[in-house]
Amino acid sequence: MRRYTLKVLKVFAATFLLFVIYLNISLTDLVSDPIPWGDDYRQGWPHPPLSFSGKRVHDHNVNSSSRDEGLPIYPSISRYSEDRIVNQIHFVSQDVQEKQQRGESIPLKKILVESGRSSWKLPAGQELFVQQNCSTQACELTDYRHATQNADVVVFTDTLFLKSYPRSPDQIWALFMLESPLYTPDFRSYRSAFNWTATYRHDSTIVTPYEKFVPLNPSLLTRTPTRNYAAGKRRKVAWFVSNCYALNNRMEYARELGQYIQVDVYGDCGTFQCSRHQSDECFNMLNRDYKFYLSFENSNCRDYITEKFFINGLKNDVVPIVMGAAPEDYKRAAPPHSFIHVDYFQSPKHLAAYLHQLDHNDSLYNEYFAWKGLWDNINTYFWCRVCALAHDTKSRGVSWYRDVETWWRGGDVCIEKSWREVPSVQEQIADLAVTLRRG
């Protein structure tokens, strides 16, 4: 009996281990971090106490009373498409300006990093704000949880521990997320607990994209002489991927595309190998041999554009073919004419026809690199912006999300297949058809 019990336990342990390995493979991309929440997440916690008094903003946190007299700092209906990042970097609140003019000291705002400073590699105290020469430096970072009630701002990641957090009346709670809504926890139990969001979404309070590209000041232009980016490249399309089971059917799309044009898939999902531990060698090969790269995200969600596009695509000498966010989101986030969106085409076959057209016409192909030397990515100084806005609560008042769950996951935030079904994309497809006829 004892021997039988041991055998059953061994079988169970082996099965559990295989299940864990399967999850790790299924939910992890080649260059992505693992799914961000852990065992401490539980559904159904009591709703956090909301004792502060302030105006509620509607479900999408678009505050129509944002300052119209100057550059926008907060989301607004009239300036909905703007991410306000550069404005926030330079922002100094009226409260701080008045104290500076009177020669008064500015009290420090305490910012509590709920997940711990070590996970962000952040120094304690005021050091970071001085080091980065923030527009407002009167803030200090802490992860000392016993100081929770004394914190002015608490920054939560999507691994939430709200049940144990006491809250002072005017305390700001900010929700920081970089994963897509399909891979983040349910927020319905604390839907109106948060004042700010800090995500890649352009309508977040503090927009935190994976990368931010801006046009260079004309006086700083370093554009190189005309170059033929097609020279010496003999292979067509490459893709580095190890998650073969994404929810947006990207693998199926790539396989169908491969029926009409050469697609070399590297990693666990393909027949080509290039270790993630040798990324420099992989990118050197990509730049040398390939014309196109599949920057396919694991989810088709608004504004969800990761390093698969910014690093693997734009920062290399290939044309990124993108799947993930809507075409208008890529247009807002990327330099002009720097990518090809799959939803501009009726099918993989039609996309392949256009790629063949570019492959045989170096002039058309090189148009996708005209932005290089004219645009560059910048540091978005996330913590500087948190500090600047932390000092703005008196003049603006405290507001909070009525339903952060609906804002984050409702409506057409994420779709299963194609953005072509969304009416606003149809006009873009028509515009592109005119462009393609030039070739």
C-alpha positions in Angstrom: 0.0 0.0 0.0 2.8 2.4 0.9 4.6 1.6 -2.4 1.4 2.3 -4.3 0.9 5.6 -2.5 4.5 6.7 -3.3 3.9 5.8 -7.0 0.7 7.9 -7.1 2.5 10.8 -5.5 5.3 10.6 -8.0 2.9 10.5 -10.9 1.1 13.6 -9.5 4.3 15.5 -9.0 5.5 14.7 -12.5 2.1 15.8 -14.0 2.2 19.0 -12.0 5.7 19.8 -13.1 4.7 19.2 -16.8 1.7 21.5 -16.3 3.9 24.3 -14.8 6.4 23.9 -17.7 3.5 24.1 -20.2 2.2 27.3 -18.6 5.7 28.9 -18.7 6.1 28.1 -22.4 2.5 29.1 -23.3 2.5 32.4 -21.5 6.0 33.7 -22.1 7.2 35.4 -25.3 10.8 35.3 -26.5 11.7 38.7 -25.1 8.8 39.4 -22.7 8.6 39.1 -18.9 6.4 36.5 -17.3 2.8 37.1 -16.5 2.9 39.9 -13.9 0.7 38.7 -11.1 1.5 36.1 -8.5 0.0 33.9 -5.8 -1.0 36.8 -3.6 -3.7 38.0 -5.9 -7.2 37.0 -4.7 -10.6 37.9 -6.1 -13.5 39.0 -4.0 -11.7 41.2 -1.5 -13.8 43.8 0.3 -14.0 47.1 -1.5 -11.2 49.5 -0.2 -12.5 52.4 1.9 -12.9 55.7 0.0 -12.9 58.4 2.6 -11.6 61.4 0.5 -14.0 63.8 -1.0 -13.5 64.8 -4.6 -15.2 64.8 -8.0 -15.6 61.6 -9.9 -14.7 61.6 -13.5 -16.6 59.4 -15.9 -15.6 55.9 -16.8 -12.7 56.9 -19.1 -11.2 59.5 -16.7 -11.5 62.2 -19.3 -11.7 65.4 -17.2 -13.4 68.0 -19.3 -12.1 70.7 -16.9 -8.5 70.2 -17.7 -6.5 73.4 -18.2 -7.4 74.8 -21.6 -5.2 77.9 -21.1 -2.0 75.9 -21.5 -0.5 72.6 -22.6 -2.7 69.7 -21.5 -1.4 67.7 -18.5 -4.4 65.5 -17.9 -6.6 63.5 -20.3 -9.3 65.6 -21.8 -12.0 65.2 -24.4 -10.8 68.0 -26.5 -7.2 66.7 -26.6 -8.0 63.0 -26.4 -5.4 61.7 -28.8 -2.4 63.3 -27.0 -0.3 61.4 -24.5 0.9 64.6 -22.7 4.2 63.0 -21.8 6.5 65.8 -22.8 4.1 68.4 -21.2 4.2 66.5 -17.9 8.0 66.2 -17.9 8.2 70.0 -17.9 5.2 70.6 -15.7 5.5 72.6 -12.4 2.3 73.0 -10.5 0.9 76.4 -9.6 1.3 75.6 -5.9 5.0 74.9 -6.3 5.5 78.0 -8.5 3.9 80.2 -5.9 6.1 78.8 -3.1 9.2 79.3 -5.2 8.3 82.9 -6.0 7.8 83.6 -2.3 11.1 81.8 -1.4 9.3 79.2 0.7 10.5 75.7 1.1 8.5 73.0 -0.7 7.3 70.2 1.5 8.3 66.7 0.3 5.7 64.4 -1.1 6.1 60.8 -0.1 5.7 58.3 -2.9 5.2 54.7 -1.7 6.3 52.0 -4.2 4.0 49.1 -3.2 5.9 46.4 -5.0 9.2 47.4 -3.5 12.0 49.7 -4.7 14.2 46.8 -5.5 11.9 45.5 -8.2 12.3 48.9 -9.9 16.0 49.3 -8.9 15.2 52.6 -7.3 17.1 54.5 -4.6 15.4 55.6 -1.4 14.6 59.2 -0.6 15.0 62.2 -2.9 18.0 61.0 -4.8 16.3 59.9 -8.0 14.5 63.3 -8.5 17.6 65.3 -8.0 19.7 62.9 -10.2 17.2 63.2 -13.1 16.9 66.9 -12.7 13.1 66.7 -12.4 11.0 69.8 -12.9 9.8 69.2 -9.4 12.3 67.5 -7.0 10.4 67.8 -3.7 9.5 64.1 -3.5 10.9 61.0 -1.8 10.5 57.3 -2.6 9.9 54.7 0.0 8.7 51.1 0.2 8.3 51.1 4.0 4.7 49.8 4.3 4.3 51.0 7.9 4.4 54.5 6.4 1.4 53.8 4.2 -1.0 56.3 5.8 1.6 59.0 5.6 2.2 58.5 1.9 0.9 61.1 -0.5 0.9 58.7 -3.5 0.9 54.9 -3.5 1.9 53.3 -6.8 0.4 49.8 -7.1 1.4 47.3 -9.8 -1.2 44.9 -11.1 -0.2 42.5 -8.2 -2.6 44.1 -5.7 -2.5 43.9 -1.9 -5.4 46.4 -1.3 -7.0 44.5 1.5 -4.3 45.4 4.0 -3.8 49.0 3.1 -5.2 51.8 5.3 -5.9 55.0 3.4 -5.8 58.6 4.4 -8.5 60.9 3.0 -6.4 62.7 0.3 -4.0 59.9 -0.6 -3.5 59.3 -4.3 -3.6 55.6 -5.5 -2.0 55.0 -8.9 -2.4 51.7 -10.8 0.7 50.9 -12.9 0.4 48.2 -15.6 2.4 47.2 -18.7 0.7 43.9 -19.6 -2.4 43.7 -21.8 -5.9 43.5 -20.2 -6.0 39.8 -21.2 -3.1 39.1 -18.8 -4.0 41.2 -15.8 -6.3 40.6 -12.8 -9.9 41.5 -12.4 -10.4 45.0 -10.8 -14.1 44.8 -10.2 -13.7 44.4 -6.5 -12.0 47.8 -6.3 -13.2 49.5 -9.4 -13.4 53.0 -7.9 -10.3 52.8 -5.7 -7.8 54.5 -8.0 -7.2 58.1 -8.7 -4.6 57.7 -11.4 -3.6 55.1 -14.0 -0.1 54.7 -15.2 -0.2 52.4 -18.3 0.9 52.4 -21.9 -2.7 53.6 -22.8 -2.5 57.1 -24.3 -5.6 58.1 -22.2 -3.9 57.1 -18.9 -3.3 59.8 -16.3 0.4 59.2 -16.6 1.2 57.5 -19.9 4.0 54.9 -19.6 4.8 53.5 -23.1 7.5 50.9 -23.7 9.3 53.6 -25.8 8.5 57.2 -26.8 9.6 58.5 -30.2 9.6 62.2 -30.9 10.8 64.3 -33.9 14.2 65.8 -33.4 14.8 69.5 -33.1 16.1 70.7 -36.5 19.2 72.0 -34.9 20.1 68.5 -33.6 19.5 66.5 -36.8 22.1 63.9 -37.5 20.7 62.3 -40.6 23.1 60.1 -42.3 23.7 60.2 -46.1 21.3 58.3 -48.3 21.6 54.5 -47.7 20.1 51.5 -49.4 18.6 49.4 -46.6 17.9 46.6 -49.0 21.5 46.1 -50.0 22.8 42.6 -49.4 19.6 41.2 -47.9 18.6 37.9 -49.4 15.9 36.7 -47.0 12.4 38.1 -46.6 10.6 37.9 -43.2 11.9 36.9 -39.8 10.2 36.3 -36.4 11.6 35.6 -33.0 8.9 33.9 -30.9 8.5 31.2 -28.3 4.8 31.6 -27.2 3.0 29.5 -29.8 -0.5 29.9 -28.2 -1.3 33.6 -28.2 -5.0 34.6 -28.0 -5.0 36.7 -31.2 -4.1 33.7 -33.5 -0.9 35.4 -34.6 0.7 32.0 -35.2 -2.0 31.0 -37.6 -1.6 34.3 -39.5 2.1 33.8 -39.8 1.7 30.3 -41.1 -0.7 31.5 -43.8 1.6 34.3 -44.7 4.4 31.8 -45.1 2.4 30.1 -47.9 3.0 33.2 -50.1 6.3 34.6 -48.9 9.4 33.3 -47.0 8.8 33.5 -43.3 11.6 32.2 -41.0 10.4 31.6 -37.5 13.1 31.5 -34.8 12.5 30.0 -31.3 10.3 27.3 -29.9 7.6 27.8 -32.5 9.7 27.5 -35.6 12.5 25.5 -37.2 15.2 28.2 -36.9 17.3 28.8 -33.8 18.8 32.0 -32.3 19.2 32.0 -28.5 17.7 34.8 -26.5 21.0 34.8 -24.6 22.7 35.9 -27.8 20.5 38.8 -28.7 23.3 40.9 -30.2 24.1 38.1 -32.6 20.5 37.6 -33.5 19.9 41.3 -34.2 23.1 41.5 -36.3 21.8 38.6 -38.4 18.4 40.3 -38.6 19.9 43.5 -39.9 22.2 41.7 -42.3 19.9 39.2 -43.9 16.3 40.2 -43.6 14.0 42.9 -45.0 11.0 42.5 -42.7 10.2 41.4 -39.2 7.0 40.2 -37.6 6.4 42.5 -34.6 3.3 40.5 -33.5 2.0 41.1 -30.0 0.2 38.4 -28.0 -3.0 40.4 -27.7 -4.9 42.8 -30.0 -5.6 45.6 -27.5 -5.7 49.3 -27.8 -2.3 51.0 -27.5 -0.6 47.7 -26.5 2.7 48.1 -28.3 5.7 46.5 -26.7 9.5 46.0 -27.3 8.5 43.6 -30.1 7.9 46.7 -32.2 10.1 49.3 -30.6 13.2 47.2 -30.0 13.0 44.2 -32.4 11.5 46.4 -35.1 12.3 50.1 -35.2 15.7 49.9 -33.6 16.9 47.5 -36.3 17.2 48.0 -40.0 14.1 46.0 -40.9 10.5 47.0 -41.7 8.2 45.9 -38.9 5.0 44.1 -39.8 2.7 44.7 -36.9 -0.2 43.0 -35.2 -1.6 44.0 -31.9 -2.9 47.5 -31.3 -5.1 49.3 -33.8 -3.5 51.0 -36.8 -4.2 54.4 -35.4 -2.4 53.5 -32.2 0.7 52.6 -34.1 0.4 55.8 -36.1 0.3 57.8 -32.9 3.2 56.0 -31.3 5.7 55.6 -34.2 7.5 57.7 -36.6 5.6 58.3 -39.9 5.7 55.5 -42.5 7.8 53.2 -40.3 5.6 50.1 -40.2 3.1 47.9 -42.0 0.0 46.9 -40.2 -1.6 43.5 -41.1 -5.1 45.0 -40.9 -4.3 47.3 -43.9 -4.7 44.1 -46.0 -7.7 41.8 -46.6 -5.7 38.7 -46.0 -2.1 37.3 -45.5 -2.1 36.7 -49.2 -2.7 40.4 -50.0 0.0 41.4 -47.5 2.5 39.0 -49.1 1.8 40.6 -52.5 2.7 44.0 -51.1 5.8 42.7 -49.4 6.9 41.1 -52.7 6.3 44.5 -54.3 8.6 46.2 -51.8 11.2 43.4 -52.2 11.5 44.1 -55.9 11.5 47.9 -55.5 14.4 49.3 -53.4 13.0 52.9 -53.7 9.7 51.9 -52.2 11.4 49.8 -49.5 13.7 52.5 -48.4 10.8 54.9 -47.9 10.1 53.0 -44.7 13.5 54.2 -43.3 13.1 57.9 -44.2 12.4 58.7 -40.6 15.8 57.5 -39.3 17.9 60.4 -38.2 14.8 62.6 -37.9 13.2 60.9 -35.0 14.5 59.4 -31.8 13.3 57.8 -28.6 13.4 59.7 -25.3 13.4 59.0 -21.6 9.9 59.6 -20.3 11.0 60.2 -16.7 8.1 58.4 -15.2 8.9 59.2 -11.5 9.6 62.8 -12.3 6.0 63.1 -13.7 4.6 61.3 -10.7 6.3 63.8 -8.5 5.1 66.8 -10.5 1.5 65.7 -10.5 1.6 64.8 -6.8 2.2 68.5 -6.1 -0.8 69.5 -8.2 -3.7 68.0 -6.1 -4.5 71.2 -4.3 -5.2 73.3 -7.3 -6.8 70.5 -9.3 -8.6 68.7 -6.6 -8.8 65.0 -6.1 -10.6 62.9 -8.7 -10.8 59.1 -9.2 -11.9 56.5 -11.7 -15.6 55.5 -11.3 -14.9 52.1 -12.9 -11.3 51.3 -13.7 -12.2 47.8 -14.7 -14.5 49.1 -17.5 -11.9 51.6 -18.6 -9.2 49.0 -18.7 -11.1 46.1 -20.2 -14.5 47.2 -21.5 -16.0 47.8 -25.0 -13.5 47.3 -27.8 -10.4 47.7 -25.8 -9.3 44.2 -26.9 -10.6 42.2 -29.8 -10.1 38.6 -30.9 -9.1 39.0 -34.5 -9.0 42.0 -36.8 -9.3 45.8 -36.3 -10.7 45.9 -39.8 -14.1 45.3 -38.2 -13.8 48.6 -36.3 -15.3 51.5 -38.5 -12.5 54.0 -37.8 -10.0 51.6 -39.4 -11.8 51.4 -42.7 -10.9 55.0 -43.7 -7.2 54.2 -43.0 -7.5 51.1 -45.3 -8.8 53.3 -48.1 -6.0 55.9 -47.6 -3.4 53.1 -47.8 -4.9 51.8 -51.0 -4.1 55.1 -52.6 -0.6 54.9 -51.3 0.0 51.4 -52.6 -1.1 52.3 -56.1 1.9 54.5 -56.3 4.1 51.4 -56.8 
